[in-house]
Amino acid sequence: MPKQVTIFTTNTCGYCQMVKKYLGTKGVNYDEINLDQEPSRQQEALQLSGSLTVPVTVVTRSDDTKEVIVGYNLAKLAPAIS
């Protein structure tokens, strides 16, 4: 299991809801940063992902390495949280 999972989202993002639902079904706790409510964090999401797209999911492992997953990409998300 990952040490920490953080998701950058917006209010109108359907894929964000899908990622949160998927993590919930897997029993993975996560921190959500809603960019509509915290626009000052948009630059942080951009630097992590290189993209203006949400969701941006950051999986931090126990050795403090990070994997950044852009969008609803189960092919990357599933192994990252296992």
N, C-alpha and C positions, 0 to 999 in steps of 0.2 A: 504494500500500500504506500502511496505517496505521503511525504511528510506534510505537504501543504498544496492545496489547489486554489487558485484565484481565477475568477472569470470576470473579464471586462465586458459589460453588456450595455444595451440601451433599452428604453421602454418599448420601442416598436419592433424589436428584433425577434422574429419567430424562431430563428436558429438558436438564439440565446436560450429561449425557453426549452428547446429540445435538448440542448447540452445539459441544462440544469436538471431536467427530468431524467435524462440518462444517468447522470451522476447520482441522483437520488435513488434510482432503482438499484444501483451498485453499492449503495450505502456509503458513498464518498462524501464527506463534509467538504464544503468549499466556502471561500470568502467571495462575495460579489461586489464589484465596483461598478456602479451604474454611472455611465459617463454623462447621462442626461442630468443626474443629480450632482455629479462631481466633474464638471467640464475641465477643471484644472488638471485632471489626470489623463486627459486625452493624449498628451505628449508622451506620457509614460507608456501607454498602450501602443502608440506608434513606434516608439523606440524598441520595444520588445518584439513587435511583430513585423515591422517594416510595411505595415498596411493600415489603411483607414477603415478596415472592415471589422465588424464584431460578429460573433464573439471571439475574444482572444482568451484562450485558456492557458494558464501557466501552471505547469506541474513541477513542483520542487520535490526532489527525492531526498532521501535521508542523508545522502552525501553532499547535499546542497547544489547539485547540478539541476539545471532547469530545462524543461522542454516546453516550447511555445507552440501551441496548436491554434491555427486560424480557421474560423468557421466551424461548421458541424462536420467533423471529419472523424468518424468512428474508427477508421483504419489506423489512425494515429492515436486517438484518444484512448481506445480500449487497452492497447499494450502499455501506454504511459501510466495508467492508473492501476495496473495489475501488479 
